[in-house]
Amino acid sequence: MPYSTETIRNIALLGHSGCGKTTLLEGLLSAGRMISAPGSKERGTTVSDYDPLERKYQHSLYSSITHIDYCDTRINLIDTPGLPDFIGHAISVLPAADTAAVVINAQSGIEMISLRMMELARSRRMCRLIIVNKIDAPGVDLPALVQRIQDVFGKECLPINLPAGGGTEVTDCFFSEDGGADFLTVASTHRALIDQVVEVDPAFMETYLEQGDIAPEVLHAPFEQALREGHLIPICFVSARSGAGLAQLLDVFVNLMPNPTEGNLPSFHREEHESAGHRTPIKAVPDPTRHVLAHVFKITMDPYVGKLSAFRIHQGTVRRDSTLYVGDNRKPFRVAHLYRLQGKEQIEIGQGVPGDICAVTRVDDIFYDAILHDAVEDAHIHIDPAPLPQPIYGLSIESRKSGDEQRLWDILQKLCAEDPCLRVERLGSTGETVISGLGELHLRSVLDRMNDVYKLDVVTHLPKIAYRETIAASGEGHYRQKKQSGGAGQFGEVFLKVEALPRGAGFEFVDAVKGGVIPRQFIPSVEKGVLQAMESGPVSGFPMQDIRVTVYDGKSHPVDSKDIAFLVAGRKAFRDAVLKARPILMEPIVNIEVSVPEESMGDITADLSARRGQISGMRKGHSDMAFVSGLVPLSELNGYQSRLHSTTAGRGSYTVSLSHYDAVPPAMQQRMASQHKEVPDEG
């Protein structure tokens, strides 16, 4: 049956690996009568973890889209990975959801990925819901966990239902004041919820103070406002294994979570090309009669179906046979088939309204984060991107079989299209193809996919660290490019100065030429030559950054001066200046947060210090777990996962994110410089 925007709910299931998101989804699909019985991850029969690689790893590696038709409401549920190496797939779905449902394991408590997803959802102004799973597990202390949730995420986190019967059932606390509970009381929890909701609306607050009570059924608008403003974060209790609380959770989705007209919509903007860098905010309106604006948040490269592109419609109606544009591409495509997804199953539909999550296949021009639209004037509209982590682990990769180089490159492009945190580049300085991801497990899964799906055998080398080079002083350089071999020759002379910029500033090019000694038309060629030279620094051949280049003088010839002459002169003058400016090698420094048992903290801090790390903080987690945070050079983390597992008996985990680049120790720079063979610059 067709659904209106008001009867749609879009919910992303987020949380740390092992919290039970996939099992919870199976239970919800069964409770909503979409499947006859919950599937099993161990047997590989779940709706969401359908990829063979996920069955092999026994973990979610990709996001998966499902739906439940329940009480005349369509609930779109997106299952996401919880392993740190695959967090990009979880973050990328946030613009498609109205509610971020963070699942917490009652046994493990609040873990790193749960913390990170709650913070990301807060920063994106998403409505949030906390689902405490495994409430019937032995030895859980639910009152202490609720207190911990409030300590970490705020007093606005309030139970909306409570476990009863030792975790065998769940009692509603919002629409009812009666019933039993294993801790707290239904009546006191009900009053706390009503107090929190009416605070956002003065009129309801006044009525509440006068009457002493107010019917929950009339509080829908202030309840949604409290969710939007982060004034209320409901806590629900479930046991995905036994089914306790699943029906109640579906009721919460239907009756209390926002529909696409009630949540905080993602931010869009129009890029004004006439004024570089200027963005005009655009508001998408969930109106089915307006121009189409849809956002592509997931790409899957299926060997049989082809490219499958999932998108959330934010405005307008997409129909089968509609004509849509992809971003600023002027060539439209026809929606030959429109699908709704249920795991790997594609169900053909006639149309999608605002709030719907749909998919199309075999449209090669579609890419992750693209905006689909049906009006030419919307070509430069973009969505504010989700803050994806930077790929920092690298592997040099090549095909084992000679002649498969192009096939390797084509397959890598397909893998990058479906993974927003995978990068591939060819390094001109070494001739290597390097893939970069979020960690060892991330890249291992990529290699397994290449072998299992694409049947390509590859050879990899030790991880390559993305070093950079810069300068520590100022320097001036000069070069005259002069060639004469009969007929017109080449002539271009450049004087320039290089200066160090602050870390992370990038590159700045300044044209300070006076009197036209270098004609205007040749200045871009000088800059191009400088940029070419910056691709391979003099210390170890790594790209250069954080440099200001000022071209202040030069000479030209009315006949022999041409672009190539000033390109070569700019390149060689830059290298001349850099060698006088104390070039230095820089290494990536990452933020690291390690989750470990408390008894292992001493070993972990000592190990990080031995790896040139700086400890910045330690804090207690839930139960006997603790967190250690700090800064450490990325080059020191090779093999760290194995070391951590052996030190903590497999209980430790860690996340990293790029912090900044800093100079390597002098001895290390000297050693790496001695191993570098500079390629002669032929001009």
N, C-alpha and C positions, 0 to 999 in steps of 0.2 A: 504494500500500500504506500502511496506517496505521503511524505512527511513535510510539514511546514517548518520554517526556521525555529519557531517557538517550541517545537517538540523534538529538538535535537540536543544532545549533550555530547560534548567532545572532551574526553578525559584521558590524560597520559598517565600511565602507571610507571612511577619512577622509584628508584631506591637502590641500595647496595646489593651486590651479588649475594644470593643466598637468602634474601628476605622473603622469597616466595611469590614474586610477581606473576610468573608464568603459571604456577599452580593456582594462584588466586584467579587469574583470568579463566582458566579451565573451569573452576568452580562456578564463576559467575555465568559463563556460557551455558553450563548445565542448569544452574538455578533459573536462568532466563529461558530455558527450553530451546536453546539454539543447537545443542548437541545432546545426545541421549545420556552420556555419562562423561565425567572428566577424563581427559587423556593423561598419559604418564610421561614425564620427561625421560625416565629410565628406559621406557619401552619405545620412546620416539614417536608417541601418538598424539602429541599436543597440537592444537590448532596453530599456535603462534611459532613455536620453535620447529618449523618444518624443514629448514635447510639442512641438508645432510651434514654439513660442517657443524651446525649447532648440536645435532644428535651425537656427533663424534666427540665434541668437547663437553657435552652435558651442561651447556651454558647458553644463554641468549647472546648472540653476537650482533644481531641486527634488530631494528625496530620492526614490529609487526602490527598490522591494522586489522581489527576485528569489529564486529558490531553485534548488538543485542536489541531485538525488538521486544520491548517490555512495557506494559501498561500504556499502549499507544504512544510510546516514546522510542526514538532511535538513539541508543547509547553507543557512540563510537568510542572504542577502547583501544589505546595504542600501548602495546607491551614494549618495554625498552630494556636494553642490556644494563647490567649493573657492575660489570667488570670495569675497572678504571681505564683499561686500554681501548674500550669500545664506548666510552662516554660520549663521543661525538655523535653517535647514532641516537643517543638519548636527548642530547641538547638540540639536535636539528629538528625534532618533532615539536618543540615547545610552541612555535608560532601556529601550529595546527590545532592546539588544544585551548579550551577555555578554563579548564581546571587541571592543576598539577596535583595528582594524588600520590603522595610520597608514602611508600610502604616501608614499615619498620618491623624488623624481626623482634618479637617480644623477648627472645632469648639473648640476642646479640646487642639489642639497644640501638642507639643512634650511631651510625657508622659514617665513614668519610663521604661516600657518594650521596647518601641521604642528606648530609649537611650541605653539600655543594648544590644539590638540586633544589633544596628549599631556598637557598640564597639566590640562585638563578631565577627561580620562579618569582621570588619577592622583587628582584631588580627589574623583572619584566612586567610587574604589576598583575601577575596572574592570580586568580582565585586559587587558594590552596586547601588541601584536605590531607589529613594524616590518617593512614590505615595501619593499625597495629595488628599484625598477623601472628599466628602460632600462639594464640592466647591460652590454649590448653596444653602447651608443652610443659613437661615437669620442671619444677623449680623456678618458674618465672615470677617476678615480683612486679605486678602491674601497677600498684600504687606508686612504687618508686620510679617506674618508667614514666608514668604521667608527670610526676614531679620533675623528672629530668627533662622531659620534652618542654615543659613550661620554663624551666631554667634556661634552656638553650634557645628556644624559639619564641618565648614570650608568654605572658599570662593570657594572651588572646587565644591560646590553644586550649580548647575546652571539649571534654567528652560530649558527644551528641547521643551516644548510647553507652551502655555499660555491660560487661560480661556478667553472667549469672550462672548458677549451677556448676561452679568450678570450671567455667570456660566452655560449657556444653551448649550454652544459648546466650542470646544478647537481648537486652531490654532497651527499648527506645526511651530517650529522656527529653526529647524536644516536644513532641506532640502529646506526651503523657507524663503524669506525675506519679503514677502508680507502678508497682512492680518491684521485684527483688533485684539485688545486685551483689556481686562478690566484694565490692568495696565502694566507698562513698554511699550516697543514697540517691535514688531516682529523683526525689523531691528537691533536694539541695542542688543537684546537677541541673535540673529543669530551671530552677530559679536563676542560677548563674548564667545559663544560656539566654534566658529572656532579658535579664539585666544587661548583658553584653549587646544584644541586638537592638534594644530600644534606645541605647545611648547614642546611636547615629542619627536618630530622628527626634527632634524636640517635641513634635506633636504626639508621637507615641509615648515618649518619656513622660509627658504631662499626664496623659491618660493613665499610664501605668502607676504613677505616683498617686493619682486621685483614687483609682479603683483597687490598687494593690495587686492586680493581676490583669492579664490580657491574653486573649485567645491566640495561640501560636498560628492558627490558620490565616489570621489577618496580617501576619508579620512577614509575608513573602518579600515585599519591596525592601523594607529595612534589612532583612536577612541578606538579600543579594548585595545591598549597599555595603553591609559589614564585610562580606566576602571580598568585594572589589577593593575596599579601602584597607584590607588586611587587618581589620578590627576584630575579625573572628576567623579562627582556623579550626574547624571541627576535627575531632578525633573519633574515629570509628574502630570498633574491635571485631575481628573475625578470626576464624580458623579455617583456612582454605582447605586443609586436609579433611576435617570432619564436616565442613559445610556450615558451621555455626556462624551466624551473622551475615551470611551471603545475601539472603533475601532482604534483610534490613538494609544492607549496603546498596542494593539495587533501588530500594525505595528512597534512600538518601539521594542517589544520583537523580532520580526522576523528580522528586518533590522539592529538593533543596539546592542542588547544584545549578549554576547559571546556564541558560541557553545562550546561543550566539548573539542575541540582542541585549543580554544582561551583563556579560563579562566585559573585561577591559580588552578592547580590540588591539591587535598588534599595530605598531606605528608604521605608517607608510610615508614616503616622501617622493617628491618629483625633483629630479636633478635638472637644474637650469644650465644648459650647455653654453648659453651666451655669457654667463658669469661663472667662471670656473670655481667649483667647490661650493656653490650656493645651492641649498636645498630648501624646498618649500614643503612643509608638512601637508600630508594628504590624509583625510579621514575616510576610511572605507565604511560604507553604510550597508548593513545587512538587509538590503531591499531587493527583492527578486526582479523588480522592473528596471533597475538601473544598469549601467554598463558593467560588464563582467570584470572583476578583479579576483584572481585566484593565485595562490602561492604554492609552488612546487617544493615540497619538503622531503621527498624521498624518491630516489631512483633505484630501480633494480634491473640489472642486466641478466635477463633469463635466456639461456641458450635456445629455448624452444619458442618462447613468447616474444623475445626481443626486448627492447627497452620498455620497461613498465614505469610510468611516471605517476606518482600519487600527489594529489594537490588538495588543498582546502579552499573552498569557495568563500570569499569574504563579502562579495557584492555581486548582484546580478544572478542570472540563471544560465547554466550551461546545459544545452540539449544535445542529444545525438544529432549529428549533421550540422552542429554549430560551426562557425568559422572563427578561429582564434589566432591571435598573434603571440609569439614568444618574445617577451622583452621588447627590444628595439629592432627586432628582425622584421623587415618589411614584407616578408613572404608569409602569408597565413597558412594554416593547416586546417583540414576539415576533421571534426571529431567523428570518425567513422563508427567507433564503438566507445561507449562510456560504461565504466564498470564501478561497482562497489566491491570492496575487498573483504574477504573472510579468511585471514591467513594467506595461504597460497591460492585459494579459490577466487576466481574472478566472476562476479555475478553481473550480467549486463542489465543496465537500467536505461530509462528514457531521458531522464534529466536530473540535474542536481541544483539545489537551491542554496542560498547563503547559509553557511554552517556545515553543509555536506562535505564529506571527504570522499573524493572520487579518484578514478585513475583512467589513463589512456595508454595505449600501447603503440609501439612502432612509430613514434615521432622522434626522429633523430635529433632535431634542433633543440629539444627541451633539455634543460640542465637544472641541477640543484639550485634552489633559491630563485629560480626564474619566476617572473610575474606573467601569468596568462591573462590576456584581455581581448576585447572585441572591438576596440576603438583605436584608431591610429593615433589620436591625440594622447593616449595613455602610454605611449611607447617608453617614456623615460621615468615611469613610476617604479619604485623599488620598495622593498620592505626592509626595515631596520634589521640587520642580520643578527642571528643568534651568536653569542660569543663562543665560537668553537675554539678548543685548545690548539696550540701550535704543534704541528708534527716536529719532533725533535730527535727521534731515533732513526738512524739511517742504515741501509744495507746497499752495498754495491751488488748489482745483479746482472747476469748475462745468461743467454741461452746456452745450454750444453751442446746443442747440435748446431753446427755451422750452417748459416743460411736462414736461421729462424729469428734473426735480429728484428726484422720488421714486424713479424708476428708477435714477438715479445712486446714490442712497443705498442702495438694495437691492443693487446690484451691488457696491458697496464693502463691504457687510456680508459678502457671499459671499467676496470676496477676503481680507478679514480673517480669516474662519473658517479658511481653508486656509494662511494665512501668519502664524505666531506672532509675527513681528517687524514686522507692518504695523499701524498704528493709524489710526483715522479719528475725527475729532471736529468738532462744530460749535461755533465760538467765538461765544459770546453777545455779546462786546464788539464784534466786527466783522461778525457775521453770515456769516462764511466757513465753508466746509467745508474742512478741512485733513487731508491724508493725510501720515503720517510713516513713514519707513523708515530703513534703515541707510546709504543713500548714493544718489548720483545714478543709478547703474545699476539699483539696486533699484527706485526709483520709475519709472524709464523702462520697466522690464519690466512693472510694474503697468499703466502707461498703454497699452503695447502689447497687453497681455492684454485690457484693456477694449475696445480697438478691434477686435482680431482675433477674440476669442471672443464678446464680448457686443455687438459692432457699435454701440458707443456712442461718439460723438464728443464730446470734452471740451475745455475751455480751461483752461490752467494759468497761474499767475502765478509770479513770482520766489519762490524758497524763503523760507518764513517761519521765522524763528528762534524757538524757544520761550523767549523772555525771561520772567523772573519779576521781581516787585517785593517789597521788604521794607522794613524801617525800620532806621535807624542809631542811634536814641535811644529814649527812653521818652516817652510822652505820655498825657494824660488827655482824655477826651471825654464829652460830655453831650448828650442830646437828649430833648425832651419831645414826644411825639406826642399831639396833642389835636385832635379833630374833633368838631363838633357840627352836625348838619344835621336836627334834628327827630328825636324818639325817642331810642333808644340811640345814643351816640356812640362815639368811640374815645379811650382814654387809656392811656398807658404812658410812663414816664420811666425812663431808664437812665443811670447813671454807670459808666464803665469806664476801665480803664488798659491800654495796650499796651506791650509790651517786646519787644526783639529776642531771638530764640533763636539758638543756633549754627547755622551753615550746614548745611542738610540735615535739621534737626530737625522741620520741618513746621509743625504748628499745635497749640496747646495752649489749652484753654478752662478757666478757673478760676471756680468759683462761690464768691465770698466775701461773698455777701449775708447780712446779719445781721438778725434780728428780723422776718423775713417781709415786708420792705418791698416786695419783688417776690415774689409767691406762687410756690411751687415749680412749679406747672403751667405758668408762663410762662417759666421759665429756658430750656427747649429752644427756645422761639421767639426769644429773644434770641440764642442761639447760631446758630440758622438765619439770622437777619438778618446776623450777623457773617460767616458763611460766604458769604452772597450778596454782601456787599460785597467780600470777598476775591477774588471772581471777576474783578474789574476794578479794578486799582490806580490811584492818582491820577496817576502819572507818565506812563504811556503806555497804560494800559488792560489791562496784562497781569496774570495771576493773581498773588496775593500768597502768600508762604510764610514760614516761620521766624519766627512771631510768637506770643507768648503774650498772651491777652486775659483780663483779670481783671475781672469784673463785681462791684462792691463796694457799690453803692447804687442807689436808685431809688424810685419811687412808683407806687402803683396806685389804682384807683377801684373800689369794690365793684360798680358797675353797668357802667361804660363800659370797664373793662379787658378786653381779649380778646387772643387770640394775634396777630392782625394788627397791633395797636397796638405790642406789644413787639417784633415782628419788625422793623417800620419803625424803632422807636426804637433797637434794637440795631444795625441797619445804619447809621443816620445818626450815632449816637454813635461807632461805630468809625471812620467816615470823618473825623469831627471830630478824633479822637485821632491818627489816622495823619498828618494834615496837620501836626500839631505835633511829630511824631516823626522828622523828616528822612527822608521816603520816598526810597528809592534804587532804581534799575533794576539788575537783575542779568542776566548773560548766562551761557549754558552754556559751561564750559571742558571740553575733551575731552582724554583721553590719545591721543596719536598715535604710531604707530610706522611709519616709512617704510623700505622696503627699496629700496636704490639701488645702482648700481655705485659702487665706491670713488671713481672719478674725479669723480663728481657730488656727493660729500658736501659740499664747500664751498658749492656753489650751493644745495643743499637747506637747509643750516643757515642760510645767509644769507637765503633766502626765508622760512623759518619765523620767523626773528627779525623780519623786516620785517612779518610778519603778527601781531605782538604775541605771538609764541610764546616759550616758555622751553625750551631744550634741556636735557634731564636725563641723557642718556646716548648714547654711540655705541659700537658693537661690531662686530667683524668677523663676517661670515657665511661661507658656503661659497663657494669659488672667489673671484671678484672682487667679490662682493656684500657690502654692509654695512648695518647697521641704525642709524637715528637715531630716538631716542624723546624725547618731551617733552610739554609742555602748550601748547595753543593755543585761543583763542576760536573757537567753532564758526562765528561770523559771518564769520571771516576765511578760511574754507575754501571759499567759493563759487567754483567754477571751478578748484579745486586739482587735480583729476584731470587736466584738460587741461594745466595748467601742468607737472605732474609728468611727464606723458608726453612733452611737448616737451623738457623738460630732460634726460631720461634716455633719449631715443630709444625710448620705449615699454617700457623694462625696469623702471621703477619702479612700486611699488604701496604702498598704505598701508592701515592699519586704524585706526579710532577707536572709543573707548568713552567714555561720559560719566564725567567725574571729579567735578566739583562746579560750583556756581554762584558767581560772584564779581561784584563791582560793576563796572559799565562805567565808562570814563573820564568825568570830569565834562563835557567838551565833547560827548561822544557822548550823554550823558543829556540835556543841555540841548537838543541838536538834535532828539532823538526826542520830548522833551516838547513842543517847539514845534510839532511836526507832529500832536500828538494832540488830538483834539476830544472833550472829555468829554461823555458823554450825561447830561442833567439827571436827577437822581434824584427821581422823583415818588413821594411817599409817600401 
